[in-house]
Amino acid sequence: MEGMAGKKSSLTWAVHISAFLLVVLWTIPTLGLFVSSFRDRDQISSGGWWASFLPSERTGYARTGTDDDARQVDGLYVIEGLVTEGDQKLSAWGTGAREPGKYQPGETVEIEDGWQLTVSEDGSYRLTSEKPFGMRRGERIFTTTATPPDFTTGNYHRVLTAEGLGRAFMNTLTVTIPATVIPILIAAFAAYALAWMRFPGRALLTAGVVGLLVVPLQVALIPLLQMHNAIGIGKGYMGIWLAHTAFGLPLAVYLLRNYMIGLPREVIESARVDGASDFQIFRRIVLPLSFPALASFAIFQFLWVWNDLLVATVFLGNTREQLVMTGVLRELMGSKGGEWEILATSAFVSIAVPLIVFFSMQRYLVRGLLAGSVKGG
């Protein structure tokens, strides 16, 4: 029978397959971003990241030499040279822009009265004539070349050696660490009170916290900045710490409250019978047991603050001394976004620290997120 002990039901297989497909769907764009970070502007423009492992075909042109480059060989005037660069391999060539691949390598074509042009597979050309060429500007030779896959670390070198990146890294740490710790401290106390302390209006406060989760932070940016300027903490670290704390507190309180309310009631009641105060219960029992929820919120808050640009721009400013990493990477692109090819590289440089934080604490993430999903109060 399906679903009996010792046998996996079809639903279990469906869950596994769905989870696998989700992983693949999330991994493919990340892989594409990683591959693109090692490609230059021309390669990114020529095709998708999946084409970077195959030879790329490009069309261009080169000019022959002029009369000054001609020499006489066996009674003929000869001009020789190359139409390819580096390790390019010629696949076709032509003499007009409408048909740049009309001829195959090795073919000889008469381009003018008495002028014979031959382009070989190695990219060398030979232009001959029985009379002096009499040209001041070389003839155009259109080429179709295949270039082997090529990857470069130039984008990473440019980003990592950018002026002010080290200072921006320290600024980002200065913003992120307090903006992660402060809301956790405040939310832990508030979550314990909403979960285990009885007082009038507790249900309304809980509903208010849930309601704040749906308020977009963009609505509160300008009023909050005006208030900060009025009390003298605008455009400084204190202002941005408080801003991130305010925006992160609703989720923190909601997540921690759901976890704490699922803790065994017998343990809490036994501590109270033994004479423990609420603070002692919180510090010695609830806080250690709530570490998975604390860690899961810390991951979310750290990732959010580290990758933030909007709040940092509004509450911290754009001077060199105050710029965070996302601000420096934005300036590398130029005022009109002309240097867009470094976007993929900037993304991977920026997520290095968040990845370390995530993988070091990810074992607590699932337990913290699932907290309170069954029990409630």
ZIDAWO-V959280 format. One line per field, one symbol per residue. phi: phi as a letter, one per 40 degrees, with the letter a starting at -180 (. if undefined). psi: psi as a letter, one per 30 degrees, with the letter a starting at -180 (. if undefined). A space follows every 10 residues. Layout:
BEGIN
phi->???
psi->???
END
This chain:
BEGIN
phi->.cgcdgbccc cccccccccc cccccccdcc cccccccbbc dccccciccc cccbdcbbba abbccbdccc acbfgbcbbb ibbbbfbcbc baaabbccbc bcbcdgcbbc cadgcbbbbc ccgcbabbac bdcgbcbccc bcbbbbbcda bbcccccccc bccgcccccc cccccccccc cdcccccccc cccccbbcac gccccccccc cccccccccc dcdccccccc cgbcfacccc cccccccccd cccccccccc cccdcccccc ccccgccccc ccccbccccc ddcccccdcc ccccccccbc ccccbbhbcd cbcccccccc cccgcbgccc cccccccccc cccdcccccc bccccccccc cgcbcaa
psi->kkflkfkklf eeeeeeeeee eeeeefeeee eeeeeffgkl eeeeffllff ffflkkkkka llkllaeffk lkjhgkkkkl akflkbgkkk flllglffif hellkfkkkj fljfkkkkkl fgfkljklkf lkehkfklkk jkkjlkklkk kkgeeeeeef gkkgeeeeee eeeeeeeefe eefeeeeeee eeefefkklk geeeeeeeee effgjkffef eeeeeeeeee ggglhleeee eeeeeeffee eeeeeeeeee fflkeeeeee eeefgkleee eeefeeeefg eeeeeeeeee eeeeeegkee eeeefelgle ffkleeeeee ffflfggfhf fgeeeeeeee geeeeeeeff gfffeeeeef kgfell.
END
